[in-house]
Amino acid sequence: MKRSAEVVAFKSILSGFIPSLFIGLFLIGCAHNPDIRMGQDNTSGTTVNNPSSYLGCVQSELPKGAKVYTQQENNALQLFVDSTDPNQATGLVEIKSSGVEHHYSAYQRDAWYDHGRLLDAALMCSRA
């Protein structure tokens, strides 16, 4: 009798553990930080502003305490927010020269958090 009670208890524990294990693994899989350029929060377009002026305008629209980094990569001037690692950055604006017009792309992780402030700045500065 004692043996069957132990088996029932063990099965009960397993029946709660296995779904919890799958849920935990699912959440771990969702918690990775993919390249910001792979997200859904983005905008792009063209501007006649030169790349330095354009990124200066975008930067001026960000909160005063924002950590911003600029770098040149593959014929594009990039402005990163919070980190230069695309897997960790909360924002990225890239601008490439192509004659008179310059093509920009802006990406923001969790844009809902501040109502897309970086994306709005990228669009507004393209028209300024």
N, C-alpha and C positions, 0 to 999 in steps of 0.2 A: 504494500500500500504506500509506504513511504517513497519507494522508488517511482511510482507512477505520479505522485505529487511533484517530485523533482522534475520529471519529464514535462509535466504540464506547465510548471513554473518556467522552465527553460524555453519551451515553445512560446510562452507568453512574452518573455523578454525578447526573443528573436523576432516575434511579429511586430514589436514596436521599434526594434533596432534597425531592421532592414529598410523600412520606409524612411526613417530618419537619416540613414546613411545615404540613400539616393537623393534626398532633398539637400543634404549637406554637400554632396559632390556636385549637384546641379548649381548650387549657389556659388561654389568655388569656381566653377567653369564660367559663370556669368560675371565674376568679379575681376577678370583680367582687364587690363587697360590697353585696348587696341590703338593702333596709330590713329591720331585725331583726324587724319584725312579720310578715314574709313567711316566716320560717323555720319549721321543724318543732318546735323545742324551745320549748314554751310551756305555760302552765297558766293557768287562770282560775277565778273563783268569786266568792263574796260574803263579806263580813265585817261585823260590827257595829262594829268599831273605826273611829274617825274617821280620815280620810285621813292626817293628819299623824302620828298615833300608829302607824298601820299601816306607813307608810314608814320611820319611826324604828326600828321593830322589824326590818324587812327590812335596813336599813342596819347595824344592830348585829350582824347575822349574817354580814356580809361580812368578808373579810380586812381587817386594820387598814390596810394600804397601798392599799386600793382607792380609786380616784378616783371620787367620787360627786357628781352634780349633780342638783338638784331644780329643777323649773320648773312653772308653771301654764300649761296650754294647753287651750283648748276645754272648759272645765268639768271638766278632769281634772288631777290632781296627778301629776307624773311624776318618777320617780327613774331617772336614766341612770347607767350604769357605763362609765367610761373616756372617753366623749364624748357631747355632746348631739346629735350628728348620728346619726340612726337607721341610716345606712349604715356608720358606723364604731363605734358603741357595741357593747360586748360583752354588755350587759344592759340591760333596760328594764322597769320596773314602773309601770303606770298604774293609778290608782284614781279612780273617778267616784262622786259622791254621788247617791243616789236614795232619798230618804226616810231610813228607819232603817238600811237595809242599804246597803252600798257595794260596787260591782262592781269587782274588780281583774283585771288581765291582766298576766302576767309573761312575758317573752321572754328567752332566753339564747342567744347565739351560741356554738357549740361547747360545749354543755353536757356532753358526754362528758369534756371536759378536766378538770373538777373535780367530776364526778358530779352535775351539776345543782344546785350549791350555792345559786344565786340562786332557782331554781324551788322548791327545798325550803324556803328561807326564806320565800318568798311564801306557800306553802301553810301552813307552821307558824304564821306570824304572823297568818294569817286566823282561826285558831282560838284564838289567845291572848287 
